[in-house]
Amino acid sequence: QVQLVESGGGLVQAGGSLRLSCTASGLAFLNYAMAWFRQAPGKEREFVAAIQWSGSSTTYADSVKGRFTISRDNAKNMVYLQMNNLKPEDTAVYLCAGGRDYSAVGRNLKTTYDYWGQGTQVTVSS
């Protein structure tokens, strides 16, 4: 049974930082690209960042580029999202996802990903 479990969310003031973690189990972690998506109330789930299986390639949504960093530790089956200079518009539930497609076409699409975590709430106050 595949499980993705996120942690690290919370309440932070604008300009602050948070580090999200996602622990994966039940899947061949090295075979999967991993990603972070977010969903705010009343909005569509949107792509945040993705990382290729080895960690050598990453991609980001324009809205977080330069502020967020995705990374992974394949020895621990974990993926991280370091979020700096947070803004109120970053407030959302952040979800970890795993999928096999890291193509330029597929990696930022929620339909690409086979497995999802339950999410962790990030709230940024102004």
C-alpha positions in Angstrom: 0.0 0.0 0.0 1.5 3.3 -1.1 1.5 6.1 1.4 2.6 9.7 1.1 2.6 11.6 4.4 3.3 15.4 4.5 4.4 17.3 7.5 5.8 20.7 8.4 2.9 23.1 7.6 1.8 25.8 10.0 1.1 29.5 10.5 3.9 32.0 9.5 4.1 35.7 8.9 4.7 37.1 5.5 8.4 37.0 4.7 8.9 33.9 6.8 10.0 30.4 5.9 8.7 26.9 6.3 10.1 23.5 5.3 7.6 20.8 4.2 8.5 17.1 4.3 6.9 14.2 2.5 7.7 10.6 3.5 6.9 7.9 0.9 6.4 4.2 1.6 5.1 1.2 -0.4 6.6 2.3 -3.7 9.9 2.0 -5.5 10.8 5.6 -4.7 13.7 5.8 -7.2 11.2 5.0 -10.1 9.2 8.1 -9.3 9.3 11.8 -10.0 7.9 13.7 -7.0 6.1 16.9 -6.9 4.3 19.4 -4.7 0.9 20.9 -5.5 -1.2 23.3 -3.6 -4.9 24.0 -3.3 -6.5 27.1 -1.8 -10.2 27.2 -0.8 -12.4 27.5 -3.8 -9.5 27.2 -6.2 -8.1 24.5 -8.5 -5.2 22.4 -7.4 -2.1 24.0 -8.9 1.4 22.8 -9.6 4.2 24.1 -7.4 7.4 22.1 -8.1 8.7 18.8 -9.3 11.9 16.8 -9.1 13.2 14.1 -11.3 14.1 10.7 -9.7 17.8 11.4 -9.2 17.3 14.9 -8.0 19.4 16.3 -10.9 16.5 18.2 -12.5 13.8 20.4 -10.9 11.1 22.6 -12.2 8.9 25.3 -10.6 5.8 27.3 -11.1 6.6 30.9 -12.0 4.8 32.1 -8.9 7.3 30.4 -6.6 10.5 30.4 -8.7 13.4 31.9 -6.7 11.6 31.5 -3.3 10.9 27.7 -3.1 13.3 24.8 -3.4 12.4 21.2 -3.9 14.8 18.4 -3.0 14.8 14.7 -2.2 16.7 12.2 -0.2 16.4 8.8 -1.9 18.1 7.0 1.0 15.2 8.1 3.2 12.4 8.0 0.7 11.7 11.7 1.4 11.0 14.8 -0.6 11.2 18.3 0.8 9.9 21.8 -0.1 11.9 24.7 1.4 9.7 27.8 1.2 11.3 31.2 1.8 9.9 34.8 1.6 6.4 33.5 2.0 3.4 35.6 0.9 -0.2 35.6 1.9 -1.1 34.2 -1.6 0.9 31.1 -0.8 -1.7 30.1 1.8 -3.1 26.7 0.8 -3.1 23.0 1.5 0.2 21.6 0.1 0.1 18.1 -1.3 2.9 15.7 -2.1 2.5 13.5 -5.3 4.4 10.7 -7.0 4.4 9.8 -10.7 6.5 8.2 -13.4 6.3 11.0 -16.0 8.9 13.8 -15.8 8.5 14.9 -19.4 8.3 18.6 -20.1 4.7 18.1 -21.1 3.6 16.0 -18.1 5.5 17.0 -15.0 3.3 20.0 -14.0 0.0 18.3 -14.6 -1.9 16.8 -11.7 -3.2 14.0 -14.0 0.4 12.8 -14.3 0.7 11.7 -10.7 -0.5 8.3 -9.5 -0.2 8.8 -5.7 -1.1 11.7 -3.4 -0.8 12.6 0.2 -3.5 14.1 2.4 -1.8 17.5 2.5 -0.5 19.9 5.1 -1.9 23.4 5.7 0.3 26.4 5.2 -1.2 29.7 6.3 0.7 33.0 5.7 -0.5 36.1 7.6 0.1 39.6 6.3 
